[in-house]
């Protein structure tokens, strides 16, 4: 069962024993939709304790696809072939926020700090001969399972506000909300004026109409998650 560490970071899996990757994906993979993730796994073909750390930084179904690639390559555990299969030990992540650049993401920071902390890799730069307990201790020592990305997004938002214009996918504010009879929540979303180009490549300012959107739709847009979270907190939603 997943649990939240703070307002944007969630532990989907953390185990010393490891679980069959495909079995876990079949049961929990839907939770990874539109998340950036950091993970630790181990292929059964590895001799000794050699663990692989990695990440997926795009939205939509990329996190599921990244982990499923290991299954497609290594297959499922098989008693007649001990080299088949892969076990999963850790999956943590947060909702994909397009306002946060790839270099600033929490999962990118986690991987970079872990590689630096662990030193010489077994092969490449992401495989390490150590115990899972040592890997979990490194995460604790580095304090990387805490923190937030909102400060980075806020600085970028301040620059946008000064010009009152941005790309067409940038949310300006949440103007209101409504809940229908079924309890479905939608937001009245205001977008920034957009700078676009006509057929003669002349820059023009385009006014954008407000749109009704769900939370899941909003988090696909720049500033969408941050502003909606602030709105929800203010309105006690």
N, C-alpha and C positions, 0 to 999 in steps of 0.2 A: 504494500500500500504506500502511495506517495505521501509526502508531507512537505509543508512549506517552511523554509528557513527564515525568509523575510518576505517583503511585499512583492518580490519578483523572482526569487530563486527557490526551486523545488527539488527535493530528492525523490526521484522515481524508484530508485533501487539502490540499496547498499547492503552487501552481504559478504561475509568472510568465506562462505562455502561456494559461492557461485551458483548460477542457475543456467539451465540450458537456454541459449539465446533465443532460438525460434519459439520455444514454448512460452517464454516471457513476452516476446513480441506479439504472439497470437492473442495473449490475454490483455496486455497493457499498451500495445503499440499505438492505439488510437489516442492515448493521452499525450503523445509526443507531437501531435499535429501543431504546426506553426510555432515550434519551439527550437531554440538553439540549445544544444546539449554538449556536455563533456562526459566521456565514458571511460571505463576500464574493463578490459576483457582478456581472455586467455584462450588461445587455440590449443586443442588437445594434442596437436602434433609437436608442440614445443617440448623440448627436453628440459625438465626441471621447471622452476617457477620463473617463467618469462612472461611478463604482462605487457599488454599494449594499451597505451592511453591515446585518446583521440577526441575529435570534436566534429560537430556539424553546425554550420553557422547560418544556413539559409532558412527560410520559413517554409510554409506549406507542409509537404510530406517528406522533406529532405532528411529529417532526423531518422524517421522510420526507414527510409531508403538506405541511408548510410549503414545502419546496423544490419539491415537485411542483406546487404552486399556481402557481409562476412558469412552469413548462412549460405548464400549462393556459391561462395568460393569454398567454404570448409565443410558444408553439409551438417547433418545432425550426428550426434554421438551414436556410435555403433559398436556393439560388443565384439563383432567379428573384425572390426578395423579400428583400433584404438587411436589412430591418427585423424579420424573424422570427428567433426564437431567443434563447438566453441562455447565457452561459458562466459557469462556476463556477471560482473561484480559491482559495478557502479554506473548509475545514470543520473546526472543532475542537469538542470537547465532552467531556462526562463523563456517567457513568451518572446517571440521574435518582434523586435522593435526597429523598424526601418530608420528611425531617427538616430540610432546608435551605429556609428561606423564599425566595420568589421574589426579594426585594430583596437577598438575600445570595449569590445564585448567581454562580459564576465567569463565566458567559456574560453575565449582566447587568452585572457590573462591567466586563467587557471592552468592551461596547458603550458604556456611560456614559463610560468613560475615553477611548475613541477619539473620540467625538463632541466631548467637551470639548477634546481635544488638536488635532483637525483644524480646529476653528473653524467658520466660516460654511459651511453646507451649500449645495449647488446647488439642491435642491428638498426641501421638508420638512425633516427633521433627520437623514436617514440616507443621503443621496446626496452624494458628494463628487467634485469635478472634480480629479483627481490621478492619479498613476501607481500601478500595483500595487506597484512597488518602494517608493514612499513610504509606502503603507499597511503593507507588511510591516515597514518600518523603524520606523514608529510603534509597531507591536506590540512590537518589540524594545526601543525606547526606554522604553516604558511598563512593560516587564517583566511583561506580563499573561499570558504563556504559562507562568507558573510559579505555584506556590502550591497551596493545598488548602482545602477547605471543612470539614475535620473539626473545626476549633476551634469553629466556630459550632454544629455539631451536638453537640459535647461539652458546651458550656455548657447547651444545652437539655436534654440528657440528665441533667445533674447536678440540675437543678430537678425533673425527673420522679422521680428516684430518692429524693429526700427525702420525697415523698408516697407512694411505692410504688403509685401508681395513675396511670392515664393513659387515653388513648382506646383503643378496642378494637384499633386497628391498630398499637400500639406494642410493639416487641420488648423484652423485659427481658434475656434472655441466650440464649446458645447452649449448651444443656445437654449436647450430644454430637453425634456424627455416625456415619454408617455408609456403607459402599461395597458395592454388590451385586456379583454375579458378572460383570456387564457393565461394571463400573467406574463406575456411576452414583453420584454423591455426594448424600446427603440429610442434613439437619441436624435435630436434635431441638430445637425452638424453644420457649422459655418466653416467654409474654406477660405484661404487667402486668395486675393487677386492673383491671377497667374500671368506670368510673362510668356507669351507664345509668339510664333512667327507666322506671317501670312505667306502667300505663294511667292511674293517678291522678296522674301526673307527680311521683311521689316518687322521689328519688334513692336508688339502691341500688348496692352494690358487687358486681360479678359476677366470680367466679373463672373464669379461662380455662384450659382444658386445653392441654397441650403439643401441638404439631403437627409433623409431619414435612414439611419443605419443601426445595426445591432453592434454589440461590443466586439464580437468576433470579426465583423467587417471593419470596424474602426481600427483595430490594432494592426491592420495591414497598411495603414497610412501613416505618413510622417507626423509625429506629435500626437497621433490618435490615442495610443495607450496612456501616455503620460497625462494628457488633458482629461481624458475620461476618468482615470483613477482619481484625479483631483476633484472632478465634478462629483463622482460617486461619494467620496469622503465628505464633501461639503453638504450633499443632500441626504447623507445617511442611507444610501442605496446599497 
